[in-house]
């Protein structure tokens, strides 16, 4: 009976996986074709060509958009991991007035939709003169989720270990970098993946704060590519494929540590 349930479950999971893979396969195959309709579901490989990729790299600002997105995503990862881990260490291992209340109010910000804060955030960026700058694209990336993730991971570090380091004369900064950071590497990798994919795929905020090509990201540039080349859908699919690859490759490389980080961060509340 258990084997039958397992077989049925595997079949259902296989069907779900197939439904998710088919659009991806369609995107990749279409990117190698010169097609004038979005409803071309011909999966034959007879008319495969690299012309779309050559065109998108040579005749558009795709490479510039790509480098912008890469710089913004990497900078956002560094900023988020550094400040979230420091804040998580303070909330998890430091005693100060209002610790729990401050952490609670910080976590409550997660229930506020990001679209609600975009208008006041835009006004702040405009007052600072940061419209069409990397500052406006990078600084809003860190969120309370990173602090929560780091705090949950650091809570699992024994207090005796940190107390022993303090007795040996270690400062809080040394304890953080030499003891805490090595023990929460899986959680850091998890936050790195979440942050990179979120920053890489962000569309609405870069669309609002960028009005010229100098700082536009890949997602915004891809939308303008779609408007400019509406005839050849293969060109749009080629751009989508190149946009998809970096985050997919990073996840494949770090997926084992990603699972460890999620498990580690969810053990203790």
FIRO-296014 format. One line per field, with one value per residue (C-alpha): residue in one letter; x, y, z. Coordinates in steps of 0.25 Angstrom, whole numbers. Layout:
N
rest: [A;...]
xx: [X;...]
yy: [Y;...]
zz: [Z;...]
% end
This chain:
269
rest: [X;X;X;X;X;X;X;X;X;X;X;X;X;X;X;X;X;X;X;X;X;X;X;X;X;X;X;X;X;X;X;X;X;X;X;X;X;X;X;X;X;X;X;X;X;X;X;X;X;X;X;X;X;X;X;X;X;X;X;X;X;X;X;X;X;X;X;X;X;X;X;X;X;X;X;X;X;X;X;X;X;X;X;X;X;X;X;X;X;X;X;X;X;X;X;X;X;X;X;X;X;X;X;X;X;X;X;X;X;X;X;X;X;X;X;X;X;X;X;X;X;X;X;X;X;X;X;X;X;X;X;X;X;X;X;X;X;X;X;X;X;X;X;X;X;X;X;X;X;X;X;X;X;X;X;X;X;X;X;X;X;X;X;X;X;X;X;X;X;X;X;X;X;X;X;X;X;X;X;X;X;X;X;X;X;X;X;X;X;X;X;X;X;X;X;X;X;X;X;X;X;X;X;X;X;X;X;X;X;X;X;X;X;X;X;X;X;X;X;X;X;X;X;X;X;X;X;X;X;X;X;X;X;X;X;X;X;X;X;X;X;X;X;X;X;X;X;X;X;X;X;X;X;X;X;X;X;X;X;X;X;X;X;X;X;X;X;X;X]
xx: [0;11;18;6;4;19;17;5;12;24;15;8;22;27;15;17;31;28;18;29;40;32;32;47;50;40;48;62;58;51;63;70;60;56;41;30;19;19;10;21;21;29;40;48;63;64;64;74;82;91;87;78;89;99;89;86;100;105;94;88;92;90;104;103;90;96;108;99;90;103;109;96;93;107;107;94;98;110;102;91;100;109;98;88;99;103;89;86;98;93;79;83;95;94;86;81;68;57;64;51;42;51;53;38;35;46;40;26;31;32;16;16;16;28;19;14;27;32;26;32;45;45;43;55;64;59;62;76;79;81;71;78;89;94;91;76;77;86;83;68;72;75;62;58;57;72;73;63;70;84;78;71;85;93;83;88;102;105;106;117;126;124;126;139;144;141;148;161;160;153;145;131;137;147;136;127;137;145;135;121;123;130;118;107;113;101;91;100;100;85;83;93;84;71;78;84;72;63;72;75;60;55;48;38;47;59;48;44;57;64;61;74;82;94;89;78;77;75;61;57;66;59;46;51;56;43;36;47;47;33;34;45;41;53;61;53;55;70;70;61;70;83;76;71;85;93;83;81;96;98;87;92;106;101;88;94;98;85;77;86;84;69;69;79;71;58;62;60;50]
yy: [0;9;6;10;23;26;23;32;43;42;42;55;61;57;64;77;77;75;86;95;90;92;107;107;98;106;119;112;106;119;127;119;122;134;134;144;139;136;124;116;103;95;88;84;87;88;104;106;118;127;140;144;144;150;162;164;165;173;182;185;190;177;175;188;185;171;178;188;176;168;180;184;169;167;180;177;163;169;180;171;160;169;177;166;157;168;172;157;155;167;163;148;150;164;169;183;190;187;176;167;179;185;172;170;183;180;167;174;182;169;169;183;181;187;194;203;208;211;225;230;223;230;244;241;237;249;258;252;254;239;237;230;226;212;217;217;203;196;203;198;183;179;176;171;157;156;160;150;139;142;143;130;124;131;126;112;116;112;124;116;117;132;134;126;135;147;141;140;155;154;167;166;169;158;148;151;150;138;130;134;135;122;115;121;120;111;123;133;125;124;139;141;133;140;154;151;145;156;168;161;159;173;181;191;199;200;204;215;221;220;228;226;215;218;211;202;188;176;174;188;187;174;181;192;181;175;188;191;177;172;164;154;147;139;151;154;139;140;152;144;132;140;147;134;127;135;132;118;115;121;113;100;103;106;98;88;99;106;94;94;108;108;96;102;115;109;100;110;121]
zz: [0;3;-10;-18;-10;-13;-28;-29;-22;-31;-43;-38;-35;-49;-55;-47;-51;-66;-65;-60;-69;-82;-82;-80;-91;-100;-96;-99;-113;-117;-114;-125;-136;-144;-141;-144;-134;-119;-122;-130;-122;-132;-125;-137;-138;-153;-153;-141;-142;-133;-140;-128;-118;-128;-130;-116;-112;-123;-127;-113;-100;-94;-89;-82;-75;-71;-65;-57;-52;-48;-40;-33;-29;-24;-17;-11;-6;1;7;12;17;25;32;34;40;49;53;55;64;73;74;77;86;92;103;102;106;96;89;87;84;74;67;67;60;50;46;45;33;25;25;18;2;-4;-14;-2;1;-13;-13;0;-4;-17;-10;-1;-13;-21;-9;-7;-22;-25;-36;-48;-38;-33;-19;-21;-27;-17;-3;-3;-5;10;17;31;25;25;40;43;36;42;56;55;51;62;72;70;74;89;98;105;93;92;107;106;95;104;116;106;103;90;86;80;66;67;72;61;50;55;63;58;43;41;48;40;26;21;26;19;6;7;9;-2;-12;-8;-9;-22;-29;-23;-27;-41;-44;-38;-49;-43;-34;-45;-55;-46;-42;-55;-67;-76;-80;-72;-59;-65;-61;-69;-66;-70;-82;-86;-86;-95;-104;-105;-109;-119;-126;-125;-138;-135;-122;-123;-120;-107;-103;-105;-95;-85;-86;-83;-72;-66;-66;-55;-44;-48;-49;-35;-29;-35;-30;-16;-15;-4;5;2;8;20;22;22;31;41;41;44;56;67;68]
% end
